[in-house]
Amino acid sequence: MKVCVIGSGIFGIAAVREISRHLPEWSVHWVSEDPEAGGLWNTTSKRSRVYDTLFLNTSRQRSAFTGTAIPAEPSVHFVHHSLYSAYLAQVAAECHGPQRHWECRVGSVSAAQGDGGWHVRWHDRAGAETEEDFDAVVDATGHNVEAVWPDVPRAAAPEYALSHSAEYKNAQPYRGKRVLVIGNGASAVDIACDLITAASRVEISIRTPKWYLPKVLLGKPIDHSGGGLSHAPVVGRLIARVGESVVRRVVGSYDSFGLEAPKSPLAVSTPVLSDHFLPHLSHGRLHARARVVALEQESVRFADGTEGTFDAVIAATGYQDASPHLPADVRDTLSRHGLGLSLEAPGSPGLYLLNRFRCGDSAVMCAEVQAAAVARCLPSSRSRSGAPPELAGPEVAGRRITARTLRKVYEAYR
């Protein structure tokens, strides 16, 4: 039995680790367009999303794969992206068994002729093409691929420099300039705080109010709070209420920072972690603006009726899936967000899609949950009945994956 794992980021590494560990009889072919593992954390990757001052927003204890550790001093909880990239490369190097096809770009994944399975074509750096049939394919290229721009009217050639956060590396090109950052997710907040070191004025446009929390609260990384008890039905709800009360007391009212209060409870929200965002607002080094409604030729118009002129505007408005190698019907499902919390492409048994929805925990923890679910659904050649292994049909496999994944993801969100 053969499986092709596409992608060498966190989810690709998790898939190879889980399949190799639970199904050693399977032949694993690992295809990646990058020369080394790490995905968006690797500066050499075509999909790199890192900038010079980027540190993890999840603690190193919760960002490590099971059975491994990120090397750092005991007092260091949030590591720099360069250290994390080296760690991921080391974990990938320790995956023994898979046949690696590095610096190879997958051109297409299509249904194989005959008895089912999948036909995969890829090209190496020199352009040579390889074609091979597999019993299953795990696509771990993820959804953070194509930059998403603000869904507002936009001038074709504005007088200010307009860019996406995917291009951002450091604050030096913005020295002495007036800069607007659009968005208030983790990257937007990070970049806005970084710009303060060089720009003459930094403003941040906020569309949806969020919870903004320090990375360390009461002496512990905030993602350590609750522990295993946070997943218990009754105790978990109590911990969530107590946690939100503590945060409100420690952080204070968001109104005092010129921010709207979040509309959802902390327990069902994805907070933005930053030790600098709120202090910069309170010191007048960073200025909050309403959501952007138009990017005009000379200025930016906001929802509260005000306008602003800037030398540069950075859209930190996220990414979307772009998987041209997948079958057309699968791409259509992804574009309509029809996958939900399933991992198997509807109507495509044996084609598994990892990292296609937002998790409520660290990327590694979500990756291991999804990879383990896939490994459980791939058939073992050591069948108790002695019958030859068969891939589960779309209905059976879909139910098994979705049920397990829903439970785990629900726990992660809680």
N, C-alpha and C positions, 0 to 999 in steps of 0.2 A: 504494500500500500504506500502511496506517495502523496505528499502534501506540499504545496507551494506557499510559502509565506512571503508576502510582498511588503517591503518597508522595514527599515532598521531603526526606527525610533523606539520610544518606550513600549508601545503596544506590540511592535514587531518582536522586540527582545522578549517580552512576556510570552508571546505566542510560541516562540521557538523553545523557550525554557519549559513551558508547561507540556507541550506536545512531546518533547524529547524525554521529559521525566516520566510522564504517565504512559506514553506509547512508544517505547524504545524500538519496537519492531517497525514503526513507520519510517520511511525515508523522507527526510525533511530537506527541501530545497529552499534556500533563503536568497531572495532576489532584492537588491537595493541599488538605486541609482547613485548612491554616495560611496566614497572610498572607505569610509569607516562609519560605525554605528553612532547613534545619538540623535538623529533626526533634527528637529528644529533647535535643539540645544547645541548642535555642532556647528561651529562657524564655517566649516567647509561645505556644509550641506546646501543644496540648491533651495531648500525650504527653511533655512535658518531664520529664526525670529529674534535673535539675541542682540542686545546692545551692551555697550561697555560696562555700564553700572548695574546690570541685571543680576539680582540675587533671587534665589528661590523664595516663593511665598508660602511654601509648605516646609515644615521642619525636616531636617535631614533624616531624623528617625522615621518619619512617615513617607519619605521620598525614596527609601531604599527598597530594593527587591528582597523578598523573603530569603533569609539565610546569608545576607550580605550586609555590609556596612559602608557608609560613605566616610572616607578618612578625613577626620577633622578633630580639633581639640574638643574636649568634653563641653567646654563653655560655648562653643560655636553651634548654633542651631540652624541658621539659615546660610547656606553656602553660595559662593559665587558661581556663575554659570560655567566658567572654565573648569572648575573643580568637578562640577556635576557632569559635564561633558566627558571628562577623562574617566570618571566613575562608570558611566554608561558604556563607554568603549571597552573598559576592562570586563564588565559583566558580559558583554556580547562576546568578547574573546574567549571567555570561559565556557561558552556554550559549545560543547564537544558533540560532534556527530553530524550536524547539518552541512550540506554541500553549499558553500557560499558562491553566489554569483554577484560579486560587487561591481560597482560602476556599470550596471546593466539596467536599462530603462525598459519597463514592460510596455509593450505596444498594444496588446489586446489580451483579454480573457474571454473565451467563448466556449459554448457547450461543445464537448468532444463528440466525435462521431462514434457510433456503435453502442457500447454498453453504458453510456453515461460518463460522468466525470467532466473535467475541464481541460481545455486546450489553451496553453499560455505561450505567447510569443514575446521575446525580449531581444534587445540589441545591446551589444557591449560598446565600450568606448570607441572602438575602431569601426563600428557600424555593422559588424558581423551579426547575423540573426540566428537565434536558437528557438526551436519549437519543441514543446514537450507536453505530454498528456499527464494529468494528475487526477487522483481520486477526489481530492478536495483542494480548495484554495482559500487561504486566509489573507484578506486584504487589510493591511494595517497602515495604510497611507494616511488615514484620518481625515478630519474635516477642516483643519487649519491650513488651507492650501491657497485659496484665491482671495485677495484683499477685497473687502466690502467697503464701499464708499457711502457717505451719508445719503439717505434717500430724500434729498431736497433739490430744488432747482440749483443748477451750478453753471456759472459762466464758462464759456469754452476756453478762454484765455485770460484768467484773472490777473490783476496787476501784482498781487501778492504770490509768494511761492506756496503752492498747494502740493502736499505730499501725504503719503500714508505711513503709518507707524512701522510698517514692514521695512521701510527704507531707513528708519532712524538708527543711528549708531552711537552718536554722542552729541553733546550740546555745543561743541565748538563752532559749527557753521551758523549758529544762531546768536553768536556773541553780539550784544548791544542791540538786539532786535526785539520787536514786539511780536509775541507769538501766542497763537490760540491753539489749544489742544481740544479736539472734539471727541467726547466720550468720557466715561468715568469708570471704566473697568480697571483691572489691575495694571495693564500696560499703560493706559492713559494717565493714571495717577502717578505711576513710576516715572514716566517721561516728563510730565509736568513738573514734578519735583526735581528731576535732574536738570531741566532747562533753567531753573532758578539760578544755578551757578554761573550762567553766562548771559542769558537774555536780560534785556532792560525791563521787560514786563511780561509776565506769563498769566494768561487767563485760561480757564477750563470750562467748557460748555457741558452742562449736565442735563441729560434728557430724562432719565429715570432715577429718582432718589435711591440711594443704597445705604447699607450699613458700612461704616468705615471703622475698622478696628485696628488696634496696635497688634503687631506680631507677637509680642510678649505681654501677657496679662497676669498680674499677681505673681511674677517670677517664673512663669512657665510659658513655653510656646502655646499660643492660643489653640492650636489644633490638637493639643494634648488634653484639653478639658473634657471631662465626662468619662473618658476611658470606655471600657466595655459596657458599663452600666447605661450609657447614653442610648444603647440599642434596645434596652428593656422597655416594653410597652408603657408601663406606668411610670417607672423611675425615669425613663428617657424624657417624658413630657415634663416631669418635675424639674429635671436638670436643665431643660431648655428654658423654662420660665425663670429659674434662679439665675441662669447664665445671662439672660437678657436683662434682668434687673441689675446684676453686677455691672454689665457693660454700660447701662444707662447712668449708673452712679459714677463709674470711673471716667467714662468719656464725657458725660454731660449732655446737654441739649444740643442737637445739631443746629438749632436756630441761632445759637450764639456764634456759630461759624459761618452764618449766612447761607446755610443749607436747608433744604426741605427735609422733613423727617421721612424715613422709609415707610412705605405703606404696608409692607408685609412683615409678619413677625420674624425675628432673627432665625428661628428654628427652620423656617421654610425658605430662607433666603441664601444667596451666595454672597457673603460679605467681601468687601475689598480690604485687604490687609496692607497697612502702611504705617510705619512709625513716624512719617514726616508730613503726610498730607494735611491733617488737621492743624498741627503746629504752624505750618507755613501759611495756612489761611488766617490763623489767629495773629500772626505777625505781619500780615499785609504783604507777604512776599508772593502770594498766589491769590488769584481773584476768581471767584465763581461767577459764571454767567448762565442764563437760561439756555434752553435747547436752541440749536441753530435751525432756522427755517429757510434760509437761502444763502448761497455763496455767490454773491453778486460780483460785478466786475471790479469795483474798487473797495467794497466793504462787505461785512458779514452781518446779516440781519438775524435777530434773535426773537424768540416767541413772546417776550414781554414788550415788544415794540421798539426796543433799542437797537442801535447799530454800532459796529466797531470797525476800526481800520487797523490792519496788522501788516507786518512785513512777511510773516509766514503763518500758514495754517497747517496743522498736522492732524489728519483724521485717524484716530485710534478707535476705529469702529468695527474691528473684528475681521473674521475670515469666514469663508464658506467652502463647502466641498467642491472639488474639481477632480473627477476621476474619469478621464477620457478613455482609459483602457478597459473600463467595465462595460458589460453589455448595455445596450440602449435602454432596455426596460428597467434595469437596475438603476441606471443614472436617473431615469424619470422618477422612480420611487424615492430616491434620495432628494431630488429637487423639490418634490412635494412633501418632504418630511414624512413619508409614508412608512419608514422603517420602524418608527416608534422606539421601543426599548428592545426590539428583537436584534439578534446578531446574524441571523441567516436571511439572505435576500429572499423575499417572497417569490415562490415559484421557481427558485434556483437552488435545489438541494445540494449541499456540499460547498456552497459559496458563502463564506462568512465575512462579515464586515465589522471590523473593530473600530472603536473611537469615533463613532458617528453621532454620539449625543453627549451632552454635558454631564459630567459626573459631579457629585457633591463631596468628593473626597480627593485625596492626592491622586495625581495621574497614575502613579505606579500601583496604588491599591486598586483603582478602577481597572487598570490594565490586567492585573493578575486575576481579578474576578472574571472579566470577560474571557481571557485566555483559558482559564480553568473550565469555564462553561463549554467552550469549543472543544477542548481536549476530552471532556466527558462525552460529548456527542459523536466524536469520531469513533468508529467501531474498532475494537481490539481484535487482532487476528487470533487471540487465544480464547475463542468462544467456548463456553462451557458445553454447549450442545454438540460441538465439533463441526457445526455447519460453517460453510465459507462465509466470511464477513461481508456485509452489505451496508452501503450507506443508508441511513435512515431517510425515509421519504420526507417531503417538505412539511407535511402537517405534523408528523411525529417529532422531527428534529426541531421545528419551530416552537412547538409547545414546550419541549424540554428546555430549550435555551431560554425562552422568554420567561418561563416560570421561575427558573433559578436566578436569572439576571434581575428580574423585577424585585425579587426578595432581597438580593444583595444591594442593588442600587437604592432600594427603599431604605435599607439600613444605613447606607452611606449618607443619604440625604438627611436622615434623622440625626 
